[in-house]
Amino acid sequence: MVQALAVSYVRVVEVERVTPRMLRISFSGDSPPALLENRPDQQMKLCFPRPGQRVPRLPEPEAEDTYGMRWYEAYLAIPEAERPLMRSFTVRSYEPGSGLMAVDFVLHGDDGPATRWARAARPGDVAGMVGPSSAYARPLPAAGHLLLAGDESALPAIGTILEGLPAGARATVCAEVADAAEEQRFDSAAEVTVRWVHRNRGESLLDAVRSAALPGDDVAGWLAGEAGTVRALRRHLVEERGLPRSAVEFSGYWRRALTQDDAPTEEDLAWARERAEGAG
Ligand SMILES: Cc1cc2nc3c(=O)[nH]c(=O)nc-3n(C[C@H](O)[C@H](O)[C@H](O)COP(=O)(O)OP(=O)(O)OC[C@H]3O[C@@H](n4cnc5c(N)ncnc54)[C@H](O)[C@@H]3O)c2cc1C
């Protein structure tokens, strides 16, 4: 069944620097309090205005009636020149009291529409939001020891996962960032070991995961970040460490030299099939 997703406007309330290359933008909106669920790793899509627009054009509320539950068709039905630019993000935090939702944006240098919008964002600016929805929730494999690995784009999700772990749980985080100034602090009741991997020192995330000390069994992996790296990490965990495929949740968050508007490559499609098979 195709899932209906809520589409809403959100307004910038505050912009703050988390690190030199990570911006935290807090949004308010009419609908987020009803939309957001109490779970970690909530992903959604943000819609940004086209050049010349102040506010992005979103599918009309009645589009759901016209298009059944297929929000994406309603999105595609907007003439291309006016269609908002859409990218995937993670809800870093949500405060039911104030209704504020924070999203952390990586300022990755190779600017696309999301990064450009975030750099220029000021209180009062408006973006669109599609979701989040539990239909797209990434299941966290159950295990006594969790290995979380990813680059900056995965840190918001990793932060929410760590915050959601109970006392007694154990987690190892391998996090790739540009340099030491990009390191962040995470709160968790669990016993957490964090290994920072610095690109400016030529360190590699795969090497860090290879050398991570993990207990022999009862381990699960959660991987996100640049798609090629995520594939290599998964291969290592499944083929070299012997983790069951079902114990490794993985997702390519971005592709080198490709935008999120570019068509999937053959390799992307092969991995999407494997993800679907693993989930089935
Ligand atoms: C489920 C999910 C959750 C995500 N959560 C977050 C989040 O909370 N915060 C966040 O910042 N990102 C997150 N991402 C990643 C984000 O959607 C992508 O990085 C996206 O490409 C950014 O859009 P853009 O317009 O800046 O760049 P695009 O127009 O998509 O790409 C432009 C260029 O930038 C390069 N590029 C894109 N992203 C990166 C990057 N991270 N590092 C280096 N180069 C890059 C591309 O290769 C391309 O050459 C998430 C992705 C997914 C799928």
Ligand as a Chemical Component Dictionary entry (heavy atoms), coordinates in Angstrom:
data_LIG
# 
_chem_comp.id                   LIG 
_chem_comp.type                 NON-POLYMER 
_chem_comp.pdbx_formal_charge   0 
_chem_comp.three_letter_code    LIG 
# 
loop_
_chem_comp_atom.comp_id 
_chem_comp_atom.atom_id 
_chem_comp_atom.alt_atom_id 
_chem_comp_atom.type_symbol 
_chem_comp_atom.charge 
_chem_comp_atom.model_Cartn_x 
_chem_comp_atom.model_Cartn_y 
_chem_comp_atom.model_Cartn_z 
_chem_comp_atom.pdbx_ordinal 
LIG C1  C1  C 0 17.407 9.192  5.376  1  
LIG C2  C2  C 0 18.440 10.304 5.211  2  
LIG C3  C3  C 0 18.697 11.155 6.276  3  
LIG C4  C4  C 0 19.636 12.185 6.142  4  
LIG N1  N1  N 0 19.857 13.038 7.191  5  
LIG C5  C5  C 0 20.712 14.083 7.037  6  
LIG C6  C6  C 0 20.877 15.057 8.083  7  
LIG O1  O1  O 0 20.208 15.003 9.134  8  
LIG N2  N2  N 0 21.753 16.075 7.874  9  
LIG C7  C7  C 0 22.469 16.185 6.701  10 
LIG O2  O2  O 0 23.238 17.136 6.566  11 
LIG N3  N3  N 0 22.326 15.288 5.706  12 
LIG C8  C8  C 0 21.457 14.259 5.835  13 
LIG N4  N4  N 0 21.272 13.377 4.816  14 
LIG C9  C9  C 0 22.096 13.528 3.603  15 
LIG C10 C10 C 0 21.561 14.613 2.677  16 
LIG O3  O3  O 0 20.238 14.289 2.252  17 
LIG C11 C11 C 0 22.491 14.692 1.448  18 
LIG O4  O4  O 0 23.786 15.039 1.851  19 
LIG C12 C12 C 0 21.984 15.649 0.387  20 
LIG O5  O5  O 0 22.653 15.311 -0.826 21 
LIG C13 C13 C 0 22.263 17.114 0.687  22 
LIG O6  O6  O 0 21.663 17.877 -0.334 23 
LIG P1  P1  P 0 22.415 19.076 -1.060 24 
LIG O7  O7  O 0 21.358 19.836 -1.755 25 
LIG O8  O8  O 0 23.295 19.805 -0.100 26 
LIG O9  O9  O 0 23.391 18.351 -2.100 27 
LIG P2  P2  P 0 23.026 17.606 -3.521 28 
LIG O10 O10 O 0 22.418 18.584 -4.486 29 
LIG O11 O11 O 0 22.195 16.382 -3.235 30 
LIG O12 O12 O 0 24.481 17.211 -3.980 31 
LIG C14 C14 C 0 25.412 18.205 -4.475 32 
LIG C15 C15 C 0 26.831 17.663 -4.396 33 
LIG O13 O13 O 0 27.182 17.554 -3.020 34 
LIG C16 C16 C 0 27.729 16.250 -2.748 35 
LIG N5  N5  N 0 27.276 15.905 -1.371 36 
LIG C17 C17 C 0 26.007 15.718 -0.953 37 
LIG N6  N6  N 0 25.982 15.469 0.366  38 
LIG C18 C18 C 0 27.274 15.478 0.793  39 
LIG C19 C19 C 0 27.892 15.272 2.071  40 
LIG N7  N7  N 0 27.188 15.001 3.193  41 
LIG N8  N8  N 0 29.243 15.378 2.123  42 
LIG C20 C20 C 0 29.994 15.662 1.012  43 
LIG N9  N9  N 0 29.452 15.871 -0.213 44 
LIG C21 C21 C 0 28.097 15.768 -0.314 45 
LIG C22 C22 C 0 27.134 15.328 -3.835 46 
LIG O14 O14 O 0 27.999 14.245 -4.096 47 
LIG C23 C23 C 0 27.013 16.276 -5.019 48 
LIG O15 O15 O 0 28.224 16.285 -5.746 49 
LIG C24 C24 C 0 20.338 12.348 4.918  50 
LIG C25 C25 C 0 20.050 11.487 3.832  51 
LIG C26 C26 C 0 19.123 10.478 3.981  52 
LIG C27 C27 C 0 18.806 9.589  2.793  53 
# 
loop_
_chem_comp_bond.comp_id 
_chem_comp_bond.atom_id_1 
_chem_comp_bond.atom_id_2 
_chem_comp_bond.value_order 
_chem_comp_bond.pdbx_ordinal 
LIG C1  C2  SING 1  
LIG C2  C3  SING 2  
LIG C2  C26 DOUB 3  
LIG C3  C4  DOUB 4  
LIG C4  N1  SING 5  
LIG C4  C24 SING 6  
LIG N1  C5  DOUB 7  
LIG C5  C6  SING 8  
LIG C5  C8  SING 9  
LIG C6  O1  DOUB 10 
LIG C6  N2  SING 11 
LIG N2  C7  SING 12 
LIG C7  O2  DOUB 13 
LIG C7  N3  SING 14 
LIG N3  C8  DOUB 15 
LIG C8  N4  SING 16 
LIG N4  C9  SING 17 
LIG N4  C24 SING 18 
LIG C9  C10 SING 19 
LIG C10 O3  SING 20 
LIG C10 C11 SING 21 
LIG C11 O4  SING 22 
LIG C11 C12 SING 23 
LIG C12 O5  SING 24 
LIG C12 C13 SING 25 
LIG C13 O6  SING 26 
LIG O6  P1  SING 27 
LIG P1  O7  DOUB 28 
LIG P1  O8  SING 29 
LIG P1  O9  SING 30 
LIG O9  P2  SING 31 
LIG P2  O10 DOUB 32 
LIG P2  O11 SING 33 
LIG P2  O12 SING 34 
LIG O12 C14 SING 35 
LIG C14 C15 SING 36 
LIG C15 O13 SING 37 
LIG C15 C23 SING 38 
LIG O13 C16 SING 39 
LIG C16 N5  SING 40 
LIG C16 C22 SING 41 
LIG N5  C17 SING 42 
LIG N5  C21 SING 43 
LIG C17 N6  DOUB 44 
LIG N6  C18 SING 45 
LIG C18 C19 SING 46 
LIG C18 C21 DOUB 47 
LIG C19 N7  SING 48 
LIG C19 N8  DOUB 49 
LIG N8  C20 SING 50 
LIG C20 N9  DOUB 51 
LIG N9  C21 SING 52 
LIG C22 O14 SING 53 
LIG C22 C23 SING 54 
LIG C23 O15 SING 55 
LIG C24 C25 DOUB 56 
LIG C25 C26 SING 57 
LIG C26 C27 SING 58 
# 
